Structure formats: C-alpha cells, structure tokens
Amino acid sequence: MISVGHQHDGHDHEHEHGDEEIIVLTDEDGNEHEFSIVQVIKVDEKDYAILLPMDGEEEAEEAVILRIDQEDGEDILVEIENEDEFERVAEAWEELLDEETYDEETEK
C-alpha cells in the first residue's frame, strides 16, 4: 500500500480502461501508481473517492479512500487525516458493499 499525502494534488492524468476509470497518483517519492475508481460516495456533504490500487492489469483487494476537495476550481484527492472522518466514510462504504451483496444474493 502506498502512502498518500497532501502533496498529491490530484492525478497526473486519467483515461478509460474498459468500464473502469483509471487515475495515476504520484506518491511523496515521485513514484506513479495506478488506481481504478470504484465509486464516489457522499458522506456528511463531502465527496469521497473509493480507489483500488492496480497491480499490473489486476486490482488489489484493499481499497484506498480519499476525500475530493476543490482547489482553483479543480477536483483534487486528499488523504483523510481525521480518524473519525475516515471511520465514518469507511463505514458508509462497507454498508454500500453489504447492500450490493444482499441485492446480488436476492436476485439469484
């Protein structure tokens, strides 16, 4: 897992990869890492991006959650430093996953 800090003023570029949107984030050491945007959720009137790190062409198992802030009229991705805020967003994401799993099971 990479450390995502405030120096990540967003993404260098983005492009479509199949049905997924892929973004490239640069870490504090200048290394580029690809992430697929799984979903954008709203918690407490703020938007958060749920990202999965890409390992080659495959997605990793552990999601990364970043807050979407505005800077100079552009969206930037920012690490969530407040533990309570992170927990609220992680819980909301888990609830969405549980609902999707339930919906898939009831459709069978």
C-alpha positions in Angstrom: 0.0 0.0 0.0 1.3 3.4 -0.8 1.2 6.4 1.5 -1.0 9.1 0.1 -0.3 12.6 1.4 -1.4 16.1 0.8 1.3 16.6 -1.9 -0.9 14.5 -4.1 -2.6 17.5 -5.7 -4.8 15.1 -7.6 -4.0 13.0 -10.6 -1.5 13.4 -13.4 -3.8 12.1 -16.0 -6.8 9.8 -16.3 -8.0 7.5 -19.0 -10.7 4.9 -19.6 -9.7 1.3 -19.1 -12.6 -0.9 -20.1 -15.5 0.2 -18.0 -13.3 1.5 -15.2 -11.8 4.9 -14.8 -8.1 4.8 -14.1 -6.2 7.6 -12.5 -2.5 7.9 -11.7 -1.4 9.3 -8.4 2.2 10.3 -7.6 3.5 9.5 -4.1 5.8 11.6 -2.0 8.8 9.9 -3.6 7.7 10.8 -7.1 6.6 7.2 -7.9 3.4 6.9 -10.0 0.7 4.4 -9.0 -2.4 3.5 -11.0 -5.8 3.2 -9.2 -9.2 2.3 -10.5 -12.0 4.5 -9.3 -14.5 2.0 -7.8 -17.1 4.6 -6.7 -17.6 8.1 -5.5 -19.7 8.4 -2.3 -21.1 11.3 -0.4 -20.8 11.4 3.4 -21.6 14.4 5.5 -22.0 16.6 2.4 -18.5 15.7 1.2 -17.5 13.5 -1.7 -15.0 10.7 -1.3 -13.3 8.5 -4.0 -13.0 4.8 -3.3 -9.9 3.6 -5.2 -8.4 0.2 -5.8 -4.7 0.1 -6.5 -3.9 -1.6 -9.8 -1.2 -4.3 -9.8 -0.4 -4.6 -13.5 -3.8 -5.2 -15.0 -5.3 -6.6 -11.8 -7.0 -4.7 -8.9 -5.7 -5.1 -5.4 -8.0 -6.2 -2.6 -7.7 -3.3 -0.2 -9.4 0.0 -1.1 -8.0 3.4 -0.6 -10.4 6.2 0.4 -9.5 9.8 -0.4 -11.6 13.0 0.0 -12.4 15.0 -3.1 -11.7 18.7 -2.4 -11.8 21.7 -4.7 -8.7 23.8 -5.4 -8.7 26.5 -8.0 -11.9 25.1 -9.4 -10.5 21.6 -9.9 -11.1 18.4 -8.0 -8.1 17.2 -6.0 -7.8 14.0 -4.0 -6.7 14.5 -0.4 -5.7 12.0 2.3 -8.2 11.8 5.2 -6.2 12.6 8.3 -9.0 12.8 10.8 -9.6 9.3 12.1 -13.3 9.9 12.9 -13.9 11.2 9.4 -12.2 8.2 7.9 -14.2 5.7 10.1 -17.5 7.4 9.0 -16.6 7.1 5.3 -15.3 3.5 5.7 -18.5 2.5 7.5 -20.6 4.1 4.8 -18.6 2.2 2.1 -19.0 -1.1 3.9 -22.8 -0.5 4.2 -22.9 0.1 0.5 -21.0 -3.1 -0.2 -23.3 -5.1 2.2 -26.3 -3.7 0.3 -24.9 -4.7 -3.1 -24.0 -8.2 -1.8 -27.6 -8.5 -0.4 -29.1 -7.3 -3.7 -27.0 -9.8 -5.7 -28.0 -12.7 -3.5 -31.7 -11.9 -3.6 -31.6 -11.7 -7.4 -30.4 -15.4 -7.6 
